[in-house]
Amino acid sequence: MPWLGGADRAEPVPRGVEFTMKKLLLVAAAVGGFLAFRKKAAASQEADLWHEATSTGGSRPTPPAPR
């Protein structure tokens, strides 16, 4: 990456820039992991609701007939 002090530049990358890039990479990885977890949890919840809605027997019993 020439703009970060690659092989075509003589001066090294400043420490502050390197530290900032590492922090940005860490934050991006954390956000990606969080979003993946939320997506998986939402899919699992939807599957549970689908199973409950399509299972036989029903979750609400039929009320008794009035007399």
Backbone as a ProteinNet text record, in pm:
[ID]
protein_1_A
[PRIMARY]
MPWLGGADRAEPVPRGVEFTMKKLLLVAAAVGGFLAFRKKAAASQEADLWHEATSTGGSRPTPPAPR
[TERTIARY]
84.5	0	88.8	100.1	189.8	150.5	24.5	-16.8	10.5	48.6	85.9	235.5	314.4	458.1	505.8	462	501.1	645.4	680	817.4	866.7	777.7	821.7	847.4	831.6	857.3	968.9	1050.5	1165.2	1127.4	1029.6	996.6	899.8	913.5	824	686.7	593.1	457.1	461.3	399.6	396.1	323.1	369.1	311.5	162.8	123	-17.9	-108.6	-62	-142.3	-155.5	-46.8	-49.4	-143.7	-136.2	-222.2	-369	-398.2	-535.1	-589.4	-505.8	-549.5	-579.9	-499.2	-524.7	-655.4	-681.3	-806.3	-926.3	-914.8	-1025.4	-1050.6	-944.9	-959.5	-1027.2	-988.9	-1049.5	-1197.7	-1230.9	-1371.3	-1452.9	-1397.2	-1468.6	-1492.2	-1393.7	-1410.5	-1516.9	-1516.9	-1616.5	-1758	-1774.2	-1906.6	-1952.6	-1861.3	-1896.8	-1940	-1869.4	-1907.3	-2042.7	-2067.2	-2195.4	-2311.1	-2292.8	-2398.9	-2423.1	-2317.8	-2334.1	-2411.5	-2380.5	-2451	-2598.5	-2629.4	-2769.6	-2845.1	-2780.7	-2846.3	-2876.1	-2780.8	-2801.1	-2911	-2912.8	-3014.8	-3153.9	-3163.6	-3293.3	-3341.9	-3251.6	-3290.6	-3337.6	-3269.9	-3308.6	-3446.4	-3469.7	-3599.3	-3710.5	-3684.1	-3784.8	-3814.2	-3710.7	-3730.9	-3814.5	-3789.7	-3868.2	-4015	-4039.7	-4177.9	-4246.7	-4173.2	-4229.3	-4264.7	-4176.5	-4202.5	-4325.5	-4336.1	-4450.8	-4580.7	-4577.6	-4698.8	-4743.4	-4649.7	-4686.1	-4692.9	-4664.5	-4669.7	-4815.3	-4837.9	-4973.2	-5005.1	-5129.9	-5172.5	-5208.3	-5144.4	-5175.1	-5133.5	-5108.6	-5067.3	-5185.8	-5302.7	-5421.2	-5528	-5568.5	-5672.7	-5808.1	-5894.6	-6027.6	-6111.8	-6179.3	-6260.2	-6378.4	-6424.8	-6539.2	-6665.4	-6752.6	-6877.8	-6967.6	-7036.8	-7126.4	-7246.8	-7302.8	-7418.1	-7546.3
-117.3	0	123.2	188.9	303	417.1	437	548.3	523.5	400.7	371.5	348.5	385.5	369.2	238	202.8	77.9	82.5	-7.4	-22.1	98.9	178.4	292.1	417.5	410.8	525.8	492.5	590.9	569.3	578.9	664.4	683.3	574	529.9	425.7	483.7	393.7	433	489.7	605.2	660	565.8	559.5	468.7	495.1	620.8	654.3	599.4	603.1	551.4	400.7	332.8	186.9	145.5	215.6	184.6	207.2	317.4	347.6	241.5	197.3	93.2	-36.9	-71.1	-193	-180.3	-62.9	-43.6	-54.1	5.9	-2.5	-146.8	-222.5	-362.9	-441.8	-416.5	-485.1	-450.7	-323.9	-281.5	-344.5	-346.1	-406.1	-555.3	-624.8	-767.4	-789.4	-704.8	-718.4	-692.8	-590.8	-560.1	-673.4	-726.7	-838.8	-961.1	-991.3	-1104.3	-1083.4	-961.3	-930.9	-945.4	-893	-903.1	-1047.4	-1126.6	-1268.2	-1340.5	-1309	-1370.4	-1332.9	-1205	-1162.3	-1230.5	-1244.2	-1308.1	-1454.1	-1522.7	-1663.2	-1677.9	-1588.6	-1594.6	-1568.5	-1472.8	-1442.3	-1560.4	-1625.4	-1741.2	-1855.8	-1874.9	-1980.8	-1952.5	-1827.7	-1791.5	-1810	-1772	-1788.8	-1936.6	-2020.7	-2164.5	-2220.9	-2173.8	-2219.8	-2180.5	-2056	-2011.9	-2091	-2117.9	-2195.1	-2335.7	-2397.1	-2531.8	-2530.9	-2430.8	-2423.4	-2403.5	-2321.2	-2291.7	-2409.2	-2492.4	-2601.7	-2737.3	-2740.5	-2869.9	-2911.4	-3040.5	-3090.7	-3085.1	-3080.8	-3078	-2938.7	-2839.6	-2701.6	-2670.6	-2545.9	-2505.4	-2456.5	-2435.4	-2389.9	-2497.8	-2549	-2651.9	-2590.5	-2673.6	-2630.3	-2611.5	-2499.2	-2478.4	-2576.2	-2609.7	-2701.5	-2636.4	-2719.6	-2669.4	-2611.4	-2500.6	-2443.4	-2534.9	-2533.9	-2619.5	-2545.3
0	0	0	-111.7	-119.1	-26.8	-0.2	84.2	231.3	268.5	406.6	422.1	324	336.2	279.3	159.1	94.8	46.6	-43.1	-89.6	-167.7	-227.1	-306.4	-223.2	-93.7	-5.9	90.8	121.2	208.5	356	389.9	531.1	579.7	702.2	756.5	789	812.5	849.8	990.9	1012.8	1149.2	1244.5	1368	1466.5	1489.5	1488.7	1511	1401.9	1277.7	1166.4	1177.8	1209.8	1223.6	1336.6	1450.2	1564.4	1529	1457.5	1418.1	1322.9	1229.1	1134.9	1209.3	1308.2	1386.4	1463.9	1521.4	1594.3	1500.4	1381.1	1285.1	1242.3	1221.6	1184.4	1296.7	1420	1534	1547.4	1531.2	1540.2	1427.4	1306.3	1193	1216.6	1271.8	1300.2	1407.8	1509.7	1616.6	1564.5	1483.3	1426.5	1335.3	1254.2	1166.8	1246.1	1353.5	1437.8	1503.2	1550.9	1614.6	1515.3	1393.7	1292.7	1251	1241	1206.6	1316.7	1443.3	1556.3	1554	1530.1	1525.1	1412.9	1296.7	1182.7	1214.5	1277.3	1312.2	1417.4	1515.9	1620	1562	1470.2	1408.4	1324.8	1252.9	1172	1260.8	1372.7	1465.7	1525.5	1561.5	1618.8	1515.8	1391.1	1287.1	1264.1	1268.4	1251.2	1366	1488	1603	1588.2	1545	1526.2	1415.4	1307.1	1196.7	1244.2	1322.3	1373	1463.5	1548.9	1639.4	1561.7	1458.3	1382.3	1296.7	1253.9	1163.6	1232.4	1361.4	1430.8	1452.3	1458.4	1480.7	1628.7	1660.8	1800.4	1846.3	1794.4	1831.4	1973.7	1997.6	2130.9	2213.5	2149.5	2221.6	2212.6	2324.8	2320.2	2280.6	2223.3	2184.1	2311.6	2323.3	2444.7	2446.9	2565	2573.4	2515.3	2463.1	2404.7	2514.2	2487.9	2589.9	2610.9	2729.5	2762.3	2764
[MASK]
+++++++++++++++++++++++++++++++++++++++++++++++++++++++++++++++++++

